[in-house]
Amino acid sequence: MNARKLIDHVDSVDSFKRYGRVNKVVGLMIESQGPESSIGDVCYIHVGSRVKRKIMAEVVGFKDSNVILMPYTATHNISPGSLVETTSKPLEIKTGQALIGKVVDSLGRPLDGSPVPKGLASAPTDQDPPNPLSRPPISEPIEVGVTMIDSLLTVGKGQRVGIFAGSGVGKSTLMGMIARNTTADLNVIGLIGERGREVREFIERDLGTEGLKRSIVVVATSDQPALMRIKGALTATAIAEYFRDKGLNVMLMMDSVTRVAMAQREVGLAIGEPPTTKGYTPSVFAVLSRLLERTGTNIAGSITAFYTVLVDGDDMNEPIADTVRGILDGHFVLDRDLANKGQYPAVNVLKSISRIMNNIVDEKHRQAAERLRDYLGTYLKSEDLINIGAYKKGTSKEIDEAILLYPEIIRFLKQGTEEKVSMPESIEKLLGLTSRG
C-alpha cells in the first residue's frame, strides 16, 4: 500500500522546470515574459554575470501575457533578459518547537545568521481562516498580567483585540508587559515595518530575557520591500497557527497592522489597482479581513491576538482604524493626554471595550467594573468645575463619591512596567475599591 502511494506521488510530481525572461523593471515591479505560473507562486530571478545568484520574487499579477513579480529583496543586478525560474508553489516557512526563543525574518530565517534549526515542519504562510462553525465559543479568560486589562477589559482565550494609538504613547511597552506576564503557552510577536534601531530595543528592554525564552519574534524592518513586510505578518500568523493546531493557547502580537496595510497599498498601486479610500487600494481591505480572521479559536487550541493600529493625528476614524475596529472583538485606546500626565499604561478605559468580557466573567466582577467606569466617567464630566473650585460639596452624591475615590482609582489604573499582578489580585483590588462607594 505504501509502495502504491509512493508511486502515485512520483507520478504526480511535475518534473519540468519552467522559465521566463525579464523584459521590464519599474521601481519594485518586474515584468517577465513567462514562466507559466499562478498568483502567489515563488520565483527565482537569476542575476550576475560572474558571480551567479538568485533573487526570490513572487507573482503578484498579470498584464496582457506578461507576469508581474515583486522581489523579497532589492532589485540590484536585475537586467532585461534575466532568467526567471518558477517553483510552481507559494511561499512556505519552517516552524516548530526549535524556533522558540529565536528572532527570525519574514522567510523564517534566524536573524543572527545561525542556520535554520533541524526537525522543523513546513507550513504555508497564506492559509484559509478556520470554518466559522468549527470555532468553539470563547468561554474563559486569559491572564495578561496588566491590572487594568484583567479587571476592566478582561480578554478571553481566542479573542482578537486592537491597540489603537498615535506614535510614542506606549504601544511597545504595553506589548512587552503582556508578553512577559501572560499565562499563554507561547508568544508569537510580529514587528512589521519597525525601525531597525527599535527591534533590538524592544527585544532587550521591553520583552526581556525571560519574555524571549517563551517567544518567537518575526521581524520585517521598514527598509525592506513591501512584500517582505506583508510576508512578515503572514509568517507570524502561520507560526501561531502551527502551535494552535498542536493544542496550545498562543498569544500573537503584531506591531503594526497599519504598516501591513501600507505595504499592501504599495503592492496594489504598483500592479495598477485604483486608489479608493484615502489612497488605499481595494486589496488592502480584503487582505486585512483575511489576515485578522485567521486568528481566534479552532477545535485544537486558540490564538489570542493583539494588533496595534497607528492612528495619524490620533484620528480614530481613519480608514484602516475603522476597518480593523469593525473586524476585531474589542479595542484598547491609548490616550496621549494620559501619557502626558504620566499614567501608564495609558489606556483610556472609557473609550476602550472588550466585547467578550461579559461572557467570561461572573456577575460580581462585571458589576464592579461597571461601577468603576461610572465613578471615572462622573469625575471626568465634572473635572473642569472641580479644578476651578466651582463645585460645592454635597451638590451631588455621585460626584462626591467620585471625588473621594478618584485618587485611588488612578493608583489602581497605574502599573510599573516591571510589575506583575495576577488576575485574581487585580479582581480583588477592583472589588475592594468599588465596595467603598
WONOR-V109487 format. One record per residue. N is the residue number from 1. OMEGA is omega in degrees with one decimal (NA if undefined). Layout:
# WONOR-V109487
N & OMEGA
N & OMEGA
This chain:
# WONOR-V109487
1 & 178.7
2 & 178.1
3 & 178.8
4 & 178.5
5 & 179.9
6 & 178.7
7 & 178.8
8 & 179.4
9 & 179.2
10 & 179.9
11 & -176.3
12 & -178.8
13 & 176.6
14 & -175.3
15 & -178.8
16 & 171.0
17 & -177.2
18 & -175.2
19 & 172.5
20 & 179.9
21 & 176.6
22 & 175.3
23 & -179.3
24 & 173.9
25 & 177.2
26 & -176.6
27 & 178.0
28 & -179.5
29 & -179.3
30 & 175.2
31 & 176.9
32 & 173.4
33 & -171.3
34 & 1.5
35 & 175.3
36 & -174.6
37 & -179.5
38 & 176.4
39 & 178.0
40 & 179.4
41 & 175.6
42 & 177.0
43 & 174.7
44 & 176.4
45 & -177.5
46 & -178.1
47 & 176.5
48 & 178.4
49 & 180.0
50 & 178.9
51 & -177.9
52 & 172.7
53 & -176.4
54 & 177.3
55 & 178.3
56 & 177.5
57 & -178.6
58 & 177.7
59 & -177.8
60 & 179.3
61 & 179.3
62 & 177.0
63 & -171.7
64 & 179.5
65 & -177.8
66 & 175.7
67 & 177.3
68 & -179.4
69 & 169.9
70 & -174.5
71 & 172.1
72 & 179.1
73 & -180.0
74 & -175.7
75 & -178.7
76 & 174.4
77 & 174.5
78 & -177.2
79 & 176.0
80 & -178.9
81 & 177.6
82 & -176.8
83 & 177.4
84 & -179.0
85 & 179.5
86 & 173.6
87 & -179.2
88 & 176.0
89 & 179.9
90 & -177.3
91 & 172.6
92 & 177.0
93 & 177.8
94 & -179.9
95 & -179.8
96 & -175.5
97 & -175.9
98 & 178.8
99 & -176.7
100 & -176.1
101 & -177.2
102 & 170.7
103 & -173.9
104 & 176.7
105 & -175.2
106 & 179.5
107 & 177.2
108 & -179.6
109 & -179.9
110 & -177.4
111 & -179.5
112 & 177.6
113 & 178.9
114 & 179.8
115 & 176.2
116 & -178.6
117 & 179.3
118 & 176.4
119 & 179.9
120 & 178.7
121 & 176.9
122 & 177.7
123 & 175.8
124 & -178.7
125 & -178.3
126 & -179.1
127 & 177.9
128 & 173.5
129 & 178.1
130 & 175.1
131 & -178.4
132 & -178.1
133 & 178.6
134 & -179.6
135 & 175.0
136 & 176.8
137 & 177.1
138 & -169.9
139 & -179.2
140 & -178.8
141 & 172.1
142 & -178.0
143 & 177.2
144 & 175.4
145 & 176.4
146 & -171.8
147 & -176.7
148 & -177.5
149 & -177.4
150 & -175.3
151 & -173.3
152 & -176.8
153 & -171.6
154 & -177.4
155 & 178.6
156 & 176.2
157 & -178.6
158 & 178.3
159 & 178.2
160 & -172.8
161 & 174.9
162 & 173.6
163 & -172.6
164 & -178.8
165 & 168.3
166 & -178.1
167 & 173.2
168 & -179.2
169 & 173.1
170 & 179.6
171 & -176.7
172 & 179.0
173 & 179.0
174 & 177.5
175 & 178.2
176 & 177.3
177 & -179.6
178 & -178.1
179 & -178.6
180 & -168.5
181 & -173.4
182 & 175.9
183 & 177.0
184 & -178.2
185 & -173.4
186 & 172.3
187 & 167.9
188 & -173.0
189 & 177.7
190 & 176.5
191 & -170.9
192 & 177.7
193 & -179.7
194 & 169.8
195 & -178.5
196 & -179.6
197 & -172.4
198 & -176.7
199 & -179.1
200 & 177.9
201 & -179.9
202 & -176.2
203 & -175.2
204 & -173.7
205 & -174.9
206 & -178.3
207 & 177.8
208 & -177.2
209 & -178.4
210 & 179.1
211 & -178.3
212 & -178.8
213 & -179.8
214 & -176.5
215 & 166.1
216 & -176.9
217 & 177.6
218 & -173.0
219 & 169.9
220 & -173.2
221 & -172.7
222 & -178.0
223 & -176.9
224 & 179.9
225 & -176.7
226 & -176.8
227 & 179.1
228 & 177.9
229 & 176.6
230 & -179.3
231 & 176.5
232 & 178.4
233 & -179.6
234 & 179.8
235 & 178.2
236 & 179.5
237 & 179.7
238 & 177.9
239 & 178.2
240 & 179.1
241 & -179.9
242 & -178.3
243 & 174.0
244 & -179.5
245 & 175.3
246 & 177.4
247 & -178.2
248 & 169.5
249 & -171.7
250 & 172.5
251 & 177.8
252 & 176.3
253 & -177.3
254 & 179.9
255 & 5.8
256 & 179.3
257 & 176.8
258 & -179.2
259 & 172.4
260 & 179.4
261 & 179.3
262 & 178.3
263 & 178.1
264 & 175.8
265 & 177.3
266 & -179.8
267 & -178.5
268 & -179.8
269 & -179.0
270 & -178.1
271 & 171.5
272 & 175.9
273 & 177.9
274 & 174.3
275 & -178.1
276 & -174.6
277 & 178.9
278 & 175.6
279 & 178.3
280 & -179.3
281 & -178.3
282 & -177.9
283 & -179.7
284 & -175.2
285 & 176.0
286 & 179.6
287 & 179.9
288 & -179.4
289 & -178.7
290 & -179.0
291 & -174.6
292 & -179.8
293 & -179.4
294 & 179.9
295 & -176.9
296 & -176.5
297 & 163.2
298 & -172.8
299 & -176.8
300 & -174.6
301 & -177.6
302 & 169.8
303 & 172.3
304 & -169.7
305 & 171.6
306 & 179.1
307 & 175.3
308 & -179.1
309 & 178.0
310 & 179.8
311 & -177.9
312 & 179.8
313 & -178.8
314 & 178.4
315 & -176.0
316 & -176.2
317 & 176.5
318 & -166.0
319 & -176.9
320 & 179.4
321 & -178.4
322 & 179.9
323 & -177.9
324 & 179.9
325 & 179.6
326 & -178.1
327 & -170.9
328 & -175.9
329 & 179.4
330 & 178.7
331 & 175.0
332 & -178.1
333 & 175.3
334 & -171.6
335 & -179.5
336 & 179.6
337 & 178.2
338 & 178.5
339 & 179.0
340 & 177.9
341 & 180.0
342 & 178.1
343 & 179.5
344 & -4.9
345 & -173.3
346 & -179.6
347 & 175.5
348 & -174.3
349 & -174.8
350 & 179.2
351 & -176.4
352 & -179.0
353 & 169.2
354 & -174.0
355 & -177.3
356 & -168.4
357 & -175.7
358 & -179.4
359 & -170.7
360 & 177.9
361 & 179.3
362 & -173.7
363 & -179.3
364 & 178.0
365 & -178.1
366 & -178.7
367 & 178.6
368 & 178.8
369 & 179.3
370 & -179.4
371 & 178.6
372 & 176.5
373 & 179.3
374 & 178.6
375 & -177.9
376 & 179.4
377 & 179.5
378 & -179.6
379 & -175.3
380 & 177.0
381 & -176.5
382 & -172.0
383 & -178.8
384 & 179.0
385 & -179.5
386 & -175.2
387 & -179.6
388 & 176.9
389 & -178.0
390 & 179.6
391 & 178.6
392 & 179.6
393 & -179.8
394 & 179.6
395 & -179.3
396 & 179.0
397 & -178.6
398 & -179.6
399 & 177.9
400 & 179.0
401 & -179.6
402 & 179.0
403 & -179.1
404 & -173.8
405 & -172.1
406 & 178.8
407 & 179.5
408 & 177.5
409 & 179.5
410 & 177.3
411 & 178.9
412 & -176.2
413 & -179.7
414 & 176.7
415 & 177.9
416 & -175.6
417 & -179.6
418 & -176.7
419 & 177.4
420 & 178.8
421 & -179.3
422 & 179.7
423 & 176.8
424 & 177.6
425 & -179.6
426 & -179.2
427 & 178.5
428 & 176.8
429 & -179.8
430 & -179.1
431 & 178.7
432 & -178.3
433 & -175.6
434 & 179.4
435 & -178.1
436 & -175.7
437 & NA
